[in-house]
Amino acid sequence: MIRNPVLYLLLLLSFFSCDSPVSEKKADILHLEKVTRDTDVLTEHPGLRFINGSFSGFEFKDERFMRFYDIPVNDLRITVTESKTQIQRIAMELPKDREAIKALKEKLSKAFGQPGGDSSNDFSSFDEGALQVWKDSSRLIGVYTDKSFDTAAKIDHAPTVNILFVKPAETNY
């Protein structure tokens, strides 16, 4: 008599596990700071199920598997080139955590130097946002926060990061 409910429960659990959005392997954590223009994210991380997004790209929404300098990424969008062989842009939403964002900015400054000048032609931002941009030879990294992110009692918009993969001659500053 007990066998039937146990078998039924095992069968039911197998259906739920097959419907799981991602695998639970720690190896499936994608460290976005290591991604380059030529990284094949879909092939290198088969356990992560990306959704075909609009505008020739892919989306992923599970903060357990995305990190950017050890900060969990709540929402990720990858835009690829028309040939689908290279990444053009990575856009990610970070948690509303002042200390984590401050630490991220310090890590970016240590890795790439102080944030640069105007990159308004490379990035678009929401009206009230503050943008800081770091660059190296192959990418621009833009961090958007509310202008009052450091002082406001309530943070209205989650900070976002955009990584734009470019050739050195394409940067505006």
Helices and strands as residue ranges (DSSP letters): H 3-18, G 26-28, E 30-31, G 32-34, H 41-44, E 51-53, E 57-60, E 66-68, E 71-72, E 75-80, E 87-93, H 98-112, E 129-135, E 139-146, E 160-165, G 168-170
